[in-house]
Amino acid sequence: MIARHQFRAYAGADTTLTCWIRDEAGRHDLSGADVTVVVKRPNGYVVATLEATGSDQGEVTFEVTADTVSQQLAPGVFNVEILADGAVVGLGHLEVLG
């Protein structure tokens, strides 16, 4: 089962976002993983790839900067894939508010 998350970021501000990745066995250890967040338009077009950090407790933290919003995103809703070592471990939506 892949975790599903809802995120909200704001134009004109840096927004730090956090979620927890769990599976049937409990918390997913992401401490040694290369974690990224891929932001896509509803049609699947990738608009941003964000660096993220993962903890041994399954916590994922990433930042949507004001520059990212102004240069790559716009107010609206985007699909999100959370990847750990290239494998999808989380899905969700990112709502960007103007």
C-alpha positions in Angstrom: 0.0 0.0 0.0 1.3 3.4 -1.0 0.7 6.3 1.4 -1.4 9.2 0.1 -0.8 12.8 1.3 -2.2 16.3 0.9 0.2 19.3 0.8 -0.3 23.0 0.6 2.2 25.7 -0.4 1.9 29.4 -0.8 3.2 31.7 -3.6 5.6 34.3 -2.3 6.8 32.2 0.7 9.1 29.3 1.3 7.0 26.4 2.6 8.5 23.4 4.5 6.3 20.3 4.1 6.5 17.0 6.1 4.8 13.7 5.8 5.2 10.2 7.2 5.7 7.1 5.1 4.4 3.8 6.5 3.7 0.4 5.2 2.1 -2.8 6.5 5.1 -3.4 8.8 4.9 0.2 10.2 7.3 3.1 9.7 9.4 3.0 6.6 13.1 3.5 7.3 14.3 6.2 4.8 17.4 7.3 6.7 19.8 6.0 4.0 17.6 6.5 1.0 17.9 9.1 -1.8 14.5 10.8 -1.3 13.0 13.1 -4.0 9.6 14.6 -4.6 8.3 14.9 -8.1 5.6 17.4 -8.9 3.5 16.9 -12.0 0.7 18.5 -13.8 -2.6 16.5 -14.0 -1.5 15.4 -17.5 1.7 13.8 -16.1 4.1 16.5 -17.2 6.9 16.9 -14.6 7.2 20.6 -13.5 9.6 20.2 -10.6 11.8 17.7 -8.8 12.5 18.6 -5.2 15.2 17.3 -2.9 13.9 15.8 0.3 15.2 14.1 3.4 14.0 10.9 5.0 14.4 9.7 8.6 14.6 6.2 10.1 11.1 6.8 11.4 9.6 7.4 7.9 9.5 11.2 8.1 9.9 13.0 4.8 10.7 16.7 4.7 11.0 18.9 1.7 10.7 22.6 0.8 8.7 24.4 -1.9 10.4 27.7 -2.3 8.9 31.0 -3.4 11.3 30.8 -6.4 10.0 27.3 -7.3 6.4 28.5 -7.2 7.2 31.6 -9.3 9.4 29.8 -11.9 7.9 26.3 -12.2 4.5 26.2 -10.5 1.5 28.4 -10.5 -1.6 28.5 -8.3 -3.4 25.2 -8.8 -3.3 21.5 -7.9 -0.5 19.2 -8.8 0.1 15.5 -8.4 3.0 14.5 -6.2 5.2 11.3 -6.2 7.6 10.7 -3.3 10.5 8.5 -4.4 13.0 6.7 -2.2 15.9 5.3 -4.2 13.8 5.7 -7.3 10.8 3.7 -6.0 7.5 5.4 -5.4 6.7 5.2 -1.6 4.1 8.0 -1.5 1.5 9.8 -3.6 -0.5 12.9 -3.1 -1.6 16.3 -4.2 0.1 19.7 -3.8 -2.2 22.7 -3.7 -0.4 25.9 -4.5 -2.2 29.0 -3.3 -1.6 32.5 -4.8 
